[in-house]
Amino acid sequence: MIAPVIPVEKPYRCKRTAGFEVAAAPDAVFAMMCPVREYEWEPGWRTNLILSESGLVEEGCVFTTPAGASIASDQKSEEAIWVTPHHDAQARRLTMIKVTPNECVTRLDIAVDETETGAAVTASYELTALSPRGRVIVDGHTAPAYAKIMEGWRAALTGKLVANSAG
């Protein structure tokens, strides 16, 4: 039997990492890094389905987002499946893998660390194209586009957590 020829290509990918600080307790900030809790702070956030034993993000959590949901660029993606292979609430570390068939595979790593004034959030998005459409999405994952996304996260989390601590 002759083995099939499998195409092997160099990955077409881009990784961006950025950080910001929030004047809030690190555990409270980390708790917001959840597909359920994201509804509380991320304008326009939508999911179709969340599979979770606890009702919140956890290791093994799977969820889907609909077509048109935002991604780490100005592009809009098709329906996607997200898996959480790593979630460590004590260390405040989280990894999510997003698969958008025929577009991209995205790895999201989030770390929340304690600072003197609250929390430092570091988020990395690494996009790998699966198709020509995916290459367009990867090309849109620019430093300015990513900085805009992270500024949105910072502003939304600050607004949510400051409102909670004041009320």
RAQUILIN-V81936 format. One record per residue. N is the residue number from 0. PHI is phi as a letter, one per 20 degrees, with the letter a starting at -180 (NA if undefined). Layout:
BEGIN
N:PHI / N:PHI
END
This chain:
BEGIN
0:NA / 1:e / 2:f / 3:f / 4:e / 5:d / 6:f / 7:c / 8:c / 9:f / 10:f / 11:d / 12:b / 13:b / 14:c / 15:c / 16:c / 17:b / 18:b / 19:b / 20:d / 21:c / 22:e / 23:b / 24:f / 25:g / 26:f / 27:f / 28:f / 29:f / 30:f / 31:f / 32:e / 33:b / 34:f / 35:e / 36:f / 37:f / 38:g / 39:f / 40:c / 41:e / 42:f / 43:n / 44:f / 45:b / 46:c / 47:e / 48:b / 49:c / 50:d / 51:b / 52:f / 53:e / 54:n / 55:c / 56:f / 57:a / 58:g / 59:n / 60:f / 61:c / 62:b / 63:c / 64:c / 65:f / 66:g / 67:n / 68:f / 69:f / 70:c / 71:f / 72:a / 73:e / 74:f / 75:d / 76:d / 77:e / 78:g / 79:c / 80:d / 81:d / 82:c / 83:d / 84:f / 85:b / 86:b / 87:c / 88:f / 89:f / 90:e / 91:l / 92:c / 93:b / 94:c / 95:c / 96:d / 97:d / 98:d / 99:d / 100:g / 101:m / 102:c / 103:b / 104:d / 105:c / 106:d / 107:d / 108:d / 109:c / 110:c / 111:c / 112:d / 113:f / 114:c / 115:f / 116:d / 117:q / 118:c / 119:d / 120:d / 121:c / 122:c / 123:c / 124:d / 125:d / 126:d / 127:c / 128:f / 129:d / 130:a / 131:g / 132:f / 133:f / 134:f / 135:f / 136:f / 137:f / 138:f / 139:e / 140:e / 141:e / 142:f / 143:f / 144:f / 145:f / 146:g / 147:f / 148:f / 149:f / 150:f / 151:f / 152:g / 153:g / 154:f / 155:f / 156:f / 157:f / 158:f / 159:f / 160:f / 161:f / 162:f / 163:f / 164:f / 165:e / 166:e
END
